[in-house]
Amino acid sequence: MKYAIVTGGTRGIGKEICRKLLMQGFSVISVYDNDDVSAQLTRQEFETEFRSLFYLIKCDLSNTDNILFLLSEVKLITESVDVLILNAGKTIRKGLVDMTIEEWESVMAVNITTPLFLIQRFLPLMLRGSNIIFTGSSMAVFPHSVSLSYGISKSAVHAMVKNLVKFLVPFEIRINCVAPGFVDTEWQKDKSPEVRESIMKKISLKHFAKPEEVASVYLFIIDNQYLNGEIITIDGGYSYQ
Ligand SMILES: NC(=O)c1ccc[n+]([C@@H]2O[C@H](COP(=O)([O-])OP(=O)(O)OC[C@H]3O[C@@H](n4cnc5c(N)ncnc54)[C@H](OP(=O)(O)O)[C@@H]3O)[C@@H](O)[C@H]2O)c1
């Protein structure tokens, strides 16, 4: 049995990654924070659709003390992991003037610190030939105009992926990153029609990505054994206008 862990795997991009992994016969362990309703609906949907196993673990990744809790919960399910997808992300829409240290630290915890130490703690479980895939963002490349902490944290995610390649060589683990542009998930739903319109003008394909379009890139990375240390952008041609 092949096991995949997907953080943020109950909604949005993560949910569609789980669906594609289940279609490939993986057992999937999905980690979420507090939206129990979405988590249970996702479980019901997958349990009727697939015969592969789908597990839920509720764990707030903004608290680094929860890293060992998550490890112990995963070990109750499996002693080996084939795919670790570090997809959960956090943003706080504040800039230089109004952001607090606590807000900065909570974004960094979810987006960088916890994922890094999850990798460290999960290494003994990860099989040779296994995969780690982060969700980065095109906002790592185009400076963010609203959330300073988010833009910097996603730049750090891209840098972390590049830096970890050499450290993972002895373990024969590949590490890559998918960097989406704008994706139609809850994440984007609070943007006004005017803001969405102005973003779409900068996307050459003139619309946001569907979560499943982004999710298929993770499966491509798992399948292609020669991809390592890559940041794969999927943004519909953002800013080619
Ligand atoms: N949507 C976009 O346009 C876009 C663009 C570029 C990059 N991204 C990146 O893509 C990733 C997924 O985004 P999305 O749009 O799919 O988001 P989403 O639809 O809001 O889903 C977020 C998922 O992450 C989980 N999560 C959030 N905070 C968590 C925490 N502290 N601990 C554990 N789980 C947590 C959520 O659990 P709950 O439901 O329990 O909260 C949910 O399962 C993020 O890293 C984001 O930065 C998104």
PDBQT file of the ligand as one rigid body, heavy atoms in Angstrom, charges set to zero:
ROOT
HETATM    1  N1  LIG A 301      -6.017  29.796  -4.232  1.00  0.00    +0.000 N 
HETATM    2  C1  LIG A 301      -5.038  30.470  -4.812  1.00  0.00    +0.000 C 
HETATM    3  O1  LIG A 301      -5.261  31.367  -5.637  1.00  0.00    +0.000 OA
HETATM    4  C2  LIG A 301      -3.599  30.123  -4.509  1.00  0.00    +0.000 A 
HETATM    5  C3  LIG A 301      -2.588  30.679  -5.321  1.00  0.00    +0.000 A 
HETATM    6  C4  LIG A 301      -1.259  30.372  -5.056  1.00  0.00    +0.000 A 
HETATM    7  C5  LIG A 301      -0.955  29.522  -4.006  1.00  0.00    +0.000 A 
HETATM    8  N2  LIG A 301      -1.934  29.023  -3.238  1.00  0.00    +0.000 N 
HETATM    9  C6  LIG A 301      -1.527  28.144  -2.140  1.00  0.00    +0.000 C 
HETATM   10  O2  LIG A 301      -2.222  26.909  -2.265  1.00  0.00    +0.000 OA
HETATM   11  C7  LIG A 301      -2.352  26.315  -0.977  1.00  0.00    +0.000 C 
HETATM   12  C8  LIG A 301      -3.790  25.864  -0.800  1.00  0.00    +0.000 C 
HETATM   13  O3  LIG A 301      -4.629  26.980  -0.997  1.00  0.00    +0.000 OA
HETATM   14  P1  LIG A 301      -6.182  26.836  -1.353  1.00  0.00    +0.000 P 
HETATM   15  O4  LIG A 301      -6.516  27.983  -2.223  1.00  0.00    +0.000 OA
HETATM   16  O5  LIG A 301      -6.483  25.452  -1.803  1.00  0.00    +0.000 OA
HETATM   17  O6  LIG A 301      -6.814  27.111   0.099  1.00  0.00    +0.000 OA
HETATM   18  P2  LIG A 301      -8.206  26.727   0.746  1.00  0.00    +0.000 P 
HETATM   19  O7  LIG A 301      -9.221  26.330  -0.275  1.00  0.00    +0.000 OA
HETATM   20  O8  LIG A 301      -8.499  27.857   1.663  1.00  0.00    +0.000 OA
HETATM   21  O9  LIG A 301      -7.858  25.397   1.608  1.00  0.00    +0.000 OA
HETATM   22  C9  LIG A 301      -6.934  25.495   2.625  1.00  0.00    +0.000 C 
HETATM   23  C10 LIG A 301      -6.694  24.135   3.265  1.00  0.00    +0.000 C 
HETATM   24  O10 LIG A 301      -5.583  24.262   4.174  1.00  0.00    +0.000 OA
HETATM   25  C11 LIG A 301      -5.989  23.918   5.489  1.00  0.00    +0.000 C 
HETATM   26  N3  LIG A 301      -5.308  24.754   6.469  1.00  0.00    +0.000 N 
HETATM   27  C12 LIG A 301      -5.274  26.110   6.505  1.00  0.00    +0.000 A 
HETATM   28  N4  LIG A 301      -4.583  26.525   7.590  1.00  0.00    +0.000 NA
HETATM   29  C13 LIG A 301      -4.177  25.413   8.242  1.00  0.00    +0.000 A 
HETATM   30  C14 LIG A 301      -3.469  25.175   9.451  1.00  0.00    +0.000 A 
HETATM   31  N5  LIG A 301      -3.045  26.180  10.227  1.00  0.00    +0.000 N 
HETATM   32  N6  LIG A 301      -3.255  23.894   9.825  1.00  0.00    +0.000 NA
HETATM   33  C15 LIG A 301      -3.716  22.862   9.073  1.00  0.00    +0.000 A 
HETATM   34  N7  LIG A 301      -4.393  23.022   7.920  1.00  0.00    +0.000 NA
HETATM   35  C16 LIG A 301      -4.638  24.276   7.527  1.00  0.00    +0.000 A 
HETATM   36  C17 LIG A 301      -7.494  24.163   5.493  1.00  0.00    +0.000 C 
HETATM   37  O11 LIG A 301      -8.107  23.497   6.589  1.00  0.00    +0.000 OA
HETATM   38  P3  LIG A 301      -9.481  24.106   7.226  1.00  0.00    +0.000 P 
HETATM   39  O12 LIG A 301     -10.504  23.915   6.182  1.00  0.00    +0.000 OA
HETATM   40  O13 LIG A 301      -9.728  23.313   8.437  1.00  0.00    +0.000 OA
HETATM   41  O14 LIG A 301      -9.204  25.554   7.497  1.00  0.00    +0.000 OA
HETATM   42  C18 LIG A 301      -7.869  23.653   4.109  1.00  0.00    +0.000 C 
HETATM   43  O15 LIG A 301      -7.894  22.243   4.081  1.00  0.00    +0.000 OA
HETATM   44  C19 LIG A 301      -1.873  27.374   0.023  1.00  0.00    +0.000 C 
HETATM   45  O16 LIG A 301      -0.551  27.076   0.397  1.00  0.00    +0.000 OA
HETATM   46  C20 LIG A 301      -1.898  28.667  -0.765  1.00  0.00    +0.000 C 
HETATM   47  O17 LIG A 301      -0.942  29.583  -0.309  1.00  0.00    +0.000 OA
HETATM   48  C21 LIG A 301      -3.252  29.293  -3.457  1.00  0.00    +0.000 A 
ENDROOT
TORSDOF 0
